[in-house]
Amino acid sequence: MISRIVLLAVTVALGACSTGFVRKNGTIVWQEFDEGLGLHYVAIYGVDASTFVKLTDNFGKDRSHIYFQDFQSDADPATFQALGNYYGKDSKHAYFEVIPLTNVDLASFREVKGTSYARDKTKCILRGYEVDCAGAPGP
């Protein structure tokens, strides 16, 4: 019985330490866990809670903006596609988090699942920087 109680307590504690978008006090905030601060909430300025939708673990949008965690992006919410947890694109640009990427082929641009890499038909990108494709994952 004691082991079940301990297991339940650990499960609840670990679940409370997750990161992500959370509705709190009528708005959307970014919840994160930091070893120094513990579980805390970061305000997302300008978010419209009534139209906010979570797209992936890290991307969300409202009627006017795209958000990567607690950062607002200049991406167009009408055409934005979250490609995974780090990359997205709209009709004009590809993005690493909120940073626009230049000289990428939007039609073939995609995030390599489970990594910090993205690719288009000729380039490989790691955390927003173009890198040699020789050691990059994915086809």
Buried (B, 14 or more C-beta within 10 A) or exposed (E): EEEEEEEEEEEEEEEEEEBBBBEEEEBBBBBBEEEEEEEEBEEBEEBEBEEBEBBBBBBBBBEEBBBBBBBBBEBBBEEBBBBBBBBBBBEEBBBBBBBBBEEBEBEEBBBBEEBBBBBBEEBBBBBBEEEEBEEBBBE
